[in-house]
Amino acid sequence: MRVKATREGLVGGKTASGYVVDTVVPFVALPSWKAVGRFIRLTNPVNGLKTYAVVLDVGPWNENDHDYVFMGTRPAAEGGRDERGRETNGAGIDLSEKVWHALCMKDNTEVEWEFI
């Protein structure tokens, strides 16, 4: 699925799974706690670069957007509000520093992702 991606940027902080964020491990956040521990393949559609990552965090914005993560619906965050009523930036996935650099991301733009 192709969705807007944002940079995690929480180096030194903890993810929902308890992982301490660094710049070494390629991980992402998807808005379903049911996805934690699963592996995905990501592609940057701008340059064709691909990489793999593990889901170690829950987000961005939502925690229970299971239909998006597992059923292929559009991310709820694209609607402009999250499940708590906060204004979103429309992102459907957060990328760790390692993934961001592996895909040569330049800005918060789209990526394609799928479970492997």
N, CA, C and O atoms as a DFTB+ gen file, in Angstrom:
464 C
 N C O
     1  1       0.838      -1.174       0.000
     2  2       0.000       0.000       0.000
     3  2       0.886       1.241       0.000
     4  3       1.914       1.275       0.676
     5  1       0.492       2.244      -0.748
     6  2       1.242       3.503      -0.810
     7  2       0.583       4.513       0.130
     8  3      -0.600       4.825      -0.005
     9  1       1.375       5.021       1.089
    10  2       0.884       5.983       2.075
    11  2       1.957       7.015       2.378
    12  3       3.134       6.814       2.079
    13  1       1.534       8.122       2.976
    14  2       2.477       9.139       3.421
    15  2       3.284       8.596       4.600
    16  3       2.738       7.992       5.524
    17  1       4.598       8.827       4.544
    18  2       5.491       8.388       5.609
    19  2       6.104       9.599       6.298
    20  3       6.394      10.615       5.665
    21  1       6.292       9.471       7.593
    22  2       6.991      10.486       8.368
    23  2       8.165       9.841       9.082
    24  3       8.239       8.619       9.209
    25  1       9.056      10.657       9.534
    26  2      10.271      10.208      10.211
    27  2       9.981      10.058      11.699
    28  3       9.434      10.965      12.327
    29  1      10.353       8.902      12.260
    30  2      10.124       8.639      13.688
    31  2      10.839       9.668      14.556
    32  3      10.201      10.341      15.365
    33  1      12.147       9.798      14.400
    34  2      12.900      10.856      15.050
    35  2      12.964      10.854      16.555
    36  3      13.268      11.893      17.143
    37  1      12.699       9.757      17.204
    38  2      12.695       9.712      18.664
    39  2      13.918       8.995      19.221
    40  3      13.795       8.230      20.177
    41  1      15.082       9.223      18.650
    42  2      16.294       8.523      19.082
    43  2      16.480       8.723      20.583
    44  3      16.478       9.846      21.088
    45  1      16.640       7.594      21.283
    46  2      16.792       7.604      22.731
    47  2      15.490       7.359      23.476
    48  3      15.500       7.000      24.654
    49  1      14.368       7.554      22.790
    50  2      13.067       7.295      23.411
    51  2      12.686       5.834      23.279
    52  3      13.400       5.057      22.645
    53  1      11.571       5.457      23.873
    54  2      11.092       4.075      23.807
    55  2       9.874       3.973      22.905
    56  3       9.017       4.856      22.884
    57  1       9.816       2.881      22.163
    58  2       8.651       2.593      21.338
    59  2       7.583       1.906      22.184
    60  3       7.819       1.587      23.349
    61  1       6.423       1.682      21.604
    62  2       5.334       0.994      22.294
    63  2       5.725      -0.426      22.699
    64  3       5.175      -0.974      23.655
    65  1       6.669      -1.020      21.977
    66  2       7.111      -2.377      22.311
    67  2       8.229      -2.379      23.354
    68  3       8.675      -3.444      23.781
    69  1       8.682      -1.195      23.767
    70  2       9.749      -1.092      24.761
    71  2      11.140      -0.964      24.180
    72  3      12.112      -0.857      24.928
    73  1      11.255      -0.972      22.871
    74  2      12.555      -0.846      22.210
    75  2      13.076       0.581      22.361
    76  3      12.337       1.541      22.143
    77  1      14.351       0.722      22.735
    78  2      14.966       2.041      22.834
    79  2      15.458       2.426      21.436
    80  3      16.307       1.744      20.861
    81  1      14.928       3.503      20.904
    82  2      15.174       3.927      19.525
    83  2      16.640       4.309      19.331
    84  3      17.208       5.086      20.099
    85  1      17.242       3.734      18.268
    86  2      18.610       4.080      17.879
    87  2      18.636       4.337      16.377
    88  3      17.587       4.419      15.737
    89  1      19.816       4.461      15.826
    90  2      19.945       4.698      14.380
    91  2      20.402       3.450      13.636
    92  3      20.765       3.524      12.462
    93  1      20.388       2.303      14.315
    94  2      20.944       1.073      13.758
    95  2      19.869       0.115      13.241
    96  3      20.006      -0.435      12.148
    97  1      18.817      -0.084      14.005
    98  2      17.805      -1.091      13.672
    99  2      16.754      -0.499      12.732
   100  3      16.192       0.560      13.012
   101  1      16.491      -1.185      11.620
   102  2      15.454      -0.719      10.694
   103  2      14.066      -1.124      11.206
   104  3      13.695      -2.296      11.153
   105  1      13.319      -0.158      11.692
   106  2      11.973      -0.457      12.179
   107  2      11.014       0.631      11.731
   108  3      11.416       1.698      11.268
   109  1       9.735       0.327      11.882
   110  2       8.677       1.269      11.547
   111  2       7.617       1.243      12.633
   112  3       7.613       0.377      13.508
   113  1       6.716       2.215      12.555
   114  2       5.510       2.225      13.376
   115  2       4.317       2.138      12.443
   116  3       4.221       2.886      11.470
   117  1       3.418       1.229      12.741
   118  2       2.135       1.126      12.053
   119  2       1.037       1.288      13.097
   120  3       1.232       0.891      14.245
   121  1      -0.112       1.858      12.736
   122  2      -1.141       2.168      13.723
   123  2      -2.028       0.988      14.127
   124  3      -3.255       1.080      14.092
   125  1      -1.398      -0.109      14.506
   126  2      -2.108      -1.264      15.046
   127  2      -1.149      -2.036      15.934
   128  3      -0.099      -2.487      15.476
   129  1      -1.505      -2.189      17.200
   130  2      -0.651      -2.945      18.113
   131  2      -0.539      -4.401      17.676
   132  3       0.399      -5.089      18.079
   133  1      -1.477      -4.885      16.858
   134  2      -1.432      -6.271      16.375
   135  2      -0.293      -6.508      15.378
   136  3       0.049      -7.657      15.099
   137  1       0.298      -5.433      14.838
   138  2       1.365      -5.564      13.844
   139  2       2.758      -5.642      14.479
   140  3       3.721      -5.981      13.791
   141  1       2.883      -5.337      15.763
   142  2       4.198      -5.322      16.416
   143  2       4.862      -6.693      16.287
   144  3       4.264      -7.727      16.585
   145  1       6.113      -6.669      15.835
   146  2       6.890      -7.895      15.638
   147  2       6.842      -8.453      14.226
   148  3       7.594      -9.374      13.905
   149  1       5.983      -7.920      13.382
   150  2       5.880      -8.385      11.994
   151  2       6.911      -7.666      11.132
   152  3       7.353      -6.567      11.468
   153  1       7.287      -8.285      10.030
   154  2       8.269      -7.715       9.108
   155  2       7.573      -7.206       7.856
   156  3       6.588      -7.780       7.392
   157  1       8.117      -6.097       7.314
   158  2       7.564      -5.514       6.104
   159  2       8.675      -5.183       5.109
   160  3       9.843      -5.045       5.471
   161  1       8.271      -5.062       3.840
   162  2       9.157      -4.574       2.780
   163  2       8.652      -3.184       2.407
   164  3       7.450      -2.973       2.248
   165  1       9.577      -2.242       2.271
   166  2       9.233      -0.868       1.911
   167  2       9.909      -0.489       0.617
   168  3      11.016      -0.945       0.328
   169  1       9.244       0.347      -0.166
   170  2       9.795       0.868      -1.413
   171  2       9.565       2.371      -1.453
   172  3       8.483       2.854      -1.121
   173  1      10.589       3.099      -1.861
   174  2      10.454       4.522      -2.126
   175  2      10.073       4.644      -3.595
   176  3      10.911       4.378      -4.457
   177  1       8.832       5.038      -3.918
   178  2       8.406       5.091      -5.318
   179  2       9.123       6.162      -6.138
   180  3       9.095       6.108      -7.367
   181  1       9.755       7.119      -5.494
   182  2      10.464       8.181      -6.209
   183  2      11.751       7.655      -6.838
   184  3      12.074       7.993      -7.977
   185  1      12.494       6.815      -6.081
   186  2      13.797       6.349      -6.578
   187  2      13.899       4.830      -6.724
   188  3      14.922       4.330      -7.192
   189  1      12.865       4.092      -6.337
   190  2      12.848       2.645      -6.479
   191  2      13.619       1.879      -5.422
   192  3      13.666       0.650      -5.474
   193  1      14.225       2.567      -4.465
   194  2      14.986       1.875      -3.416
   195  2      14.054       1.075      -2.524
   196  3      12.939       1.500      -2.222
   197  1      14.535      -0.103      -2.105
   198  2      13.753      -0.995      -1.250
   199  2      14.555      -1.320      -0.002
   200  3      15.786      -1.304      -0.016
   201  1      13.830      -1.620       1.095
   202  2      14.460      -2.084       2.319
   203  2      13.441      -2.885       3.109
   204  3      12.259      -2.913       2.765
   205  1      13.899      -3.531       4.162
   206  2      13.045      -4.323       5.040
   207  2      13.104      -3.744       6.440
   208  3      14.097      -3.128       6.827
   209  1      12.034      -3.946       7.200
   210  2      11.988      -3.431       8.563
   211  2      11.059      -4.294       9.408
   212  3      10.259      -5.072       8.890
   213  1      11.186      -4.137      10.705
   214  2      10.304      -4.801      11.657
   215  2       9.427      -3.724      12.305
   216  3       9.883      -2.605      12.541
   217  1       8.194      -4.062      12.585
   218  2       7.284      -3.140      13.267
   219  2       7.592      -3.204      14.762
   220  3       7.356      -4.225      15.407
   221  1       8.118      -2.115      15.303
   222  2       8.463      -2.047      16.725
   223  2       7.735      -0.934      17.457
   224  3       7.953      -0.730      18.651
   225  1       6.874      -0.214      16.752
   226  2       6.148       0.871      17.398
   227  2       4.731       0.936      16.847
   228  3       4.436       0.393      15.783
   229  1       3.871       1.603      17.584
   230  2       2.472       1.749      17.203
   231  2       2.213       3.229      16.905
   232  3       2.475       4.091      17.744
   233  1       1.712       3.506      15.741
   234  2       1.458       4.876      15.303
   235  2       1.681       4.920      13.803
   236  3       1.835       3.854      13.206
   237  1       1.708       6.018      13.179
   238  2       1.498       7.324      13.773
   239  2       0.025       7.588      14.063
   240  3      -0.859       7.062      13.386
   241  1      -0.215       8.375      15.036
   242  2      -1.512       8.896      15.428
   243  2      -2.421       7.876      16.076
   244  3      -2.819       8.060      17.227
   245  1      -2.756       6.827      15.391
   246  2      -3.729       5.875      15.918
   247  2      -3.056       4.614      16.427
   248  3      -1.905       4.320      16.102
   249  1      -3.808       3.877      17.238
   250  2      -3.308       2.630      17.805
   251  2      -4.145       1.430      17.404
   252  3      -3.711       0.289      17.559
   253  1      -5.335       1.678      16.891
   254  2      -6.261       0.585      16.586
   255  2      -6.814       0.664      15.169
   256  3      -7.972       0.321      14.934
   257  1      -6.000       1.110      14.233
   258  2      -6.433       1.211      12.837
   259  2      -6.146      -0.126      12.130
   260  3      -5.413      -0.192      11.143
   261  1      -6.749      -1.170      12.676
   262  2      -6.506      -2.532      12.179
   263  2      -6.980      -2.728      10.738
   264  3      -6.363      -3.483       9.988
   265  1      -8.065      -2.061      10.342
   266  2      -8.575      -2.224       8.980
   267  2      -7.553      -1.727       7.957
   268  3      -7.364      -2.353       6.914
   269  1      -6.902      -0.617       8.249
   270  2      -5.845      -0.122       7.354
   271  2      -4.681      -1.098       7.301
   272  3      -4.242      -1.489       6.220
   273  1      -4.186      -1.487       8.453
   274  2      -2.972      -2.303       8.506
   275  2      -3.195      -3.696       7.927
   276  3      -2.314      -4.226       7.249
   277  1      -4.344      -4.292       8.179
   278  2      -4.554      -5.686       7.774
   279  2      -5.572      -5.910       6.654
   280  3      -5.588      -6.977       6.040
   281  1      -6.418      -4.916       6.384
   282  2      -7.471      -5.119       5.390
   283  2      -7.315      -4.241       4.158
   284  3      -8.093      -4.364       3.211
   285  1      -6.311      -3.348       4.155
   286  2      -6.048      -2.551       2.967
   287  2      -6.888      -1.307       2.808
   288  3      -6.869      -0.700       1.737
   289  1      -7.635      -0.894       3.839
   290  2      -8.362       0.365       3.741
   291  2      -7.358       1.511       3.879
   292  3      -6.209       1.278       4.254
   293  1      -7.762       2.712       3.589
   294  2      -6.883       3.872       3.733
   295  2      -6.679       4.169       5.218
   296  3      -7.573       3.907       6.022
   297  1      -5.518       4.713       5.597
   298  2      -5.273       5.041       7.003
   299  2      -6.283       6.062       7.528
   300  3      -6.591       7.044       6.852
   301  1      -6.789       5.826       8.727
   302  2      -7.745       6.757       9.325
   303  2      -7.129       8.147       9.486
   304  3      -7.844       9.146       9.403
   305  1      -5.831       8.228       9.712
   306  2      -5.151       9.522       9.906
   307  2      -5.243      10.409       8.678
   308  3      -5.095      11.627       8.787
   309  1      -5.485       9.824       7.510
   310  2      -5.637      10.641       6.302
   311  2      -6.858      11.553       6.383
   312  3      -6.939      12.548       5.663
   313  1      -7.795      11.221       7.246
   314  2      -9.008      12.022       7.399
   315  2      -8.794      13.330       8.140
   316  3      -9.693      14.169       8.199
   317  1      -7.584      13.512       8.715
   318  2      -7.276      14.776       9.372
   319  2      -7.371      14.776      10.883
   320  3      -6.869      15.696      11.529
   321  1      -8.005      13.763      11.465
   322  2      -8.117      13.640      12.927
   323  2      -7.804      12.208      13.327
   324  3      -8.117      11.263      12.602
   325  1      -7.175      12.057      14.502
   326  2      -6.907      10.704      14.984
   327  2      -8.038      10.252      15.904
   328  3      -9.015      10.976      16.095
   329  1      -7.904       9.062      16.469
   330  2      -8.966       8.504      17.302
   331  2      -9.176       9.280      18.598
   332  3     -10.177       9.065      19.282
   333  1      -8.257      10.178      18.952
   334  2      -8.404      11.032      20.141
   335  2      -8.839      12.449      19.781
   336  3      -8.978      13.301      20.658
   337  1      -9.056      12.702      18.483
   338  2      -9.511      14.008      18.039
   339  2      -8.405      14.993      17.700
   340  3      -8.685      16.147      17.376
   341  1      -7.141      14.553      17.771
   342  2      -6.032      15.440      17.431
   343  2      -5.919      15.588      15.918
   344  3      -6.231      14.661      15.171
   345  1      -5.467      16.770      15.470
   346  2      -5.229      16.995      14.050
   347  2      -3.993      16.214      13.625
   348  3      -2.965      16.259      14.302
   349  1      -4.088      15.493      12.497
   350  2      -2.974      14.680      12.009
   351  2      -2.308      15.341      10.804
   352  3      -2.797      16.331      10.262
   353  1      -1.180      14.764      10.405
   354  2      -0.525      15.196       9.172
   355  2      -0.823      14.221       8.031
   356  3      -0.236      14.326       6.954
   357  1      -1.737      13.273       8.267
   358  2      -2.156      12.333       7.232
   359  2      -1.260      11.131       7.035
   360  3      -1.484      10.342       6.117
   361  1      -0.245      10.973       7.879
   362  2       0.709       9.874       7.700
   363  2       0.119       8.532       8.101
   364  3      -0.658       8.426       9.050
   365  1       0.515       7.506       7.346
   366  2       0.080       6.145       7.627
   367  2       1.184       5.252       8.153
   368  3       0.925       4.103       8.508
   369  1       2.433       5.760       8.212
   370  2       3.554       4.967       8.698
   371  2       4.662       5.927       9.166
   372  3       4.886       6.980       8.570
   373  1       5.338       5.535      10.239
   374  2       6.528       6.256      10.700
   375  2       7.749       5.396      10.401
   376  3       7.722       4.180      10.586
   377  1       8.818       6.034       9.939
   378  2      10.055       5.334       9.586
   379  2      11.169       5.679      10.567
   380  3      11.342       6.838      10.945
   381  1      11.915       4.665      10.970
   382  2      13.090       4.913      11.808
   383  2      14.177       5.583      10.982
   384  3      14.113       5.613       9.753
   385  1      15.171       6.118      11.672
   386  2      16.307       6.753      10.990
   387  2      16.946       5.804       9.983
   388  3      17.265       6.208       8.864
   389  1      17.134       4.550      10.371
   390  2      17.778       3.566       9.488
   391  2      16.974       3.365       8.203
   392  3      17.547       3.321       7.114
   393  1      15.671       3.243       8.322
   394  2      14.807       3.049       7.150
   395  2      14.777       4.334       6.315
   396  3      14.865       4.284       5.088
   397  1      14.654       5.471       6.982
   398  2      14.623       6.772       6.297
   399  2      15.843       6.924       5.392
   400  3      15.724       7.308       4.228
   401  1      17.013       6.617       5.942
   402  2      18.252       6.767       5.170
   403  2      18.405       5.681       4.104
   404  3      18.920       5.949       3.019
   405  1      17.962       4.459       4.405
   406  2      18.061       3.366       3.423
   407  2      17.229       3.676       2.175
   408  3      17.598       3.287       1.067
   409  1      16.118       4.371       2.358
   410  2      15.250       4.723       1.229
   411  2      15.608       6.076       0.620
   412  3      14.968       6.524      -0.332
   413  1      16.638       6.725       1.176
   414  2      17.056       8.063       0.721
   415  2      15.883       9.033       0.692
   416  3      15.689       9.766      -0.278
   417  1      15.108       9.025       1.766
   418  2      13.976       9.935       1.880
   419  2      14.491      11.355       2.036
   420  3      15.484      11.588       2.725
   421  1      13.829      12.289       1.408
   422  2      14.195      13.705       1.478
   423  2      13.182      14.518       2.273
   424  3      13.504      15.595       2.775
   425  1      11.965      14.009       2.388
   426  2      10.892      14.731       3.052
   427  2       9.818      13.712       3.437
   428  3       9.934      12.529       3.117
   429  1       8.788      14.171       4.116
   430  2       7.659      13.311       4.445
   431  2       6.828      13.096       3.187
   432  3       5.904      13.855       2.895
   433  1       7.177      12.049       2.451
   434  2       6.482      11.734       1.202
   435  2       5.989      10.296       1.261
   436  3       6.084       9.648       2.304
   437  1       5.477       9.810       0.183
   438  2       4.900       8.474       0.149
   439  2       5.934       7.358       0.076
   440  3       7.009       7.509      -0.505
   441  1       5.570       6.232       0.687
   442  2       6.295       4.981       0.533
   443  2       5.251       3.899       0.261
   444  3       4.063       4.072       0.532
   445  1       5.725       2.793      -0.275
   446  2       4.873       1.615      -0.428
   447  2       5.346       0.592       0.591
   448  3       6.548       0.445       0.810
   449  1       4.409      -0.116       1.218
   450  2       4.805      -1.137       2.185
   451  2       3.884      -2.335       2.067
   452  3       2.735      -2.233       1.637
   453  1       4.440      -3.491       2.471
   454  2       3.652      -4.718       2.526
   455  2       4.294      -5.685       3.505
   456  3       5.510      -5.683       3.694
   457  1       3.457      -6.514       4.127
   458  2       3.982      -7.558       5.017
   459  2       4.720      -8.599       4.193
   460  3       4.356      -8.871       3.049
   461  1       5.762      -9.182       4.782
   462  2       6.479     -10.271       4.110
   463  2       6.369     -11.537       4.922
   464  3       6.906     -12.572       4.528
